[in-house]
Amino acid sequence: MKVDIMNVGDVNVLSVDGRVDATTALQLQEAVMETTRNNPKLLLDLSKVDYMSSAGLRVILLLHREIQQNDGRVILVGLQERIRDAMEITGFLKHFAVVPDVQTGIEMIG
């Protein structure tokens, strides 16, 4: 898994590429927590994630709780259908806005 971080104005864009599973979930958690420490506006671009295990889902839920406590917002970008379905079945999507691309997310989080 690879994680890239960029800032667009006052929004953090964290792009994830690869599988999010038990071996990579901690790496994602650390990257997210470091990125949102000083700015709780985050677009989490998962468009290049083709697999997410329950460990990855736990990281996403932890992220939601942390950012919500800091009056921030997380928007999920580009969920592949299989991951979106898993998040919908488990009730995760009720906690997040989901958009198709980064530009739409930036306009929404503004």
N, C-alpha and C positions, 0 to 999 in steps of 0.2 A: 504494500500500500504506500502511496505517496500523497503527501499533504502540501499544498501550496497556499500561501497566505498573501493577500494583497489588500490594500485599502483603496476604496473609492469614496472620496470625500470623508465623511465620518462613519462610513460603513465598512466593517471587516468582511471580506469575502474569503472563505476558507473552502478550497476546492480539494476534493478527495478523489483519488484515482486508484482503483483496485478493490480488493476484497476487505470487508470489515468483519473480522471474526475474532475468536478468542485470542489469537496471537497478535492482532493489530489493534484491538479496541482500546487498549491502554495508551498506545501511541496517539490515537485520535483524541482521546480524552485529554491528554496532556497538551496537545496542540490547541484544542478548543479552549481549555481553561486559560492557557497563556494568552491566547489571542483576545479573549473577552475580559481579561482582568481589568483593563482600564477603559474599555468601551464595550458596553453590552449590546451593541447593534451588530447582528451577525447574519450573513447569508451563508448557509451551509450548502454548497454545490455538490450534490451527490450524483450528478448526471453520468459520471464515469465509474460509479460503483455498481458492479454487476452481482454482488452477493453481500448480504448483511445478516449475520447470525443474531441470536438473542443477546449476545454480549454487545454487539453494535447498537442494538435497540436500547439497551440499558444506558449506554453512553449518551444517546440522543435524549433520553428521558432525564438523565442527570443534568445535561446541558440546559434543558428547558427549565428545570427547577432553579438552577444557579442563576440563570439570566433573568428569570422572572423575579427573583428576590432582589436583583439589582435594577429593577424597573427597565429592563432591556427587552429586546425582541429577537426571536430567531425565525428566519424564514427558510424553509427547505426548498432547494432548487433542483429541478430536473430529475425527479424520482423515476427510476425505471419501474415498469408495471409490476413486476414481481415484488419489489421492495415496497412499493406503494400499497399493494394488496395486503402484504403482511402487516404493515403499519395500520391499515384501515381495520383489519380483523382484530388486532390487539387494542384498538382504541387510541393509538398514538396520534393519529391525524387530527383528533379534536383539539390538540394542544398547539398545533402549528398551522401557519399559512403555508401553502404549497404553490409554487409558481413554476412555469415551464423553463424560464431562463433568468440569468443574472440581471439583465437590464430591467425586466419586469420587477424583480425583487428589489432592486435599488429604488425604483419609482415608488414601490409600495411602502418600503421601510422609511423612506425620506424623512 
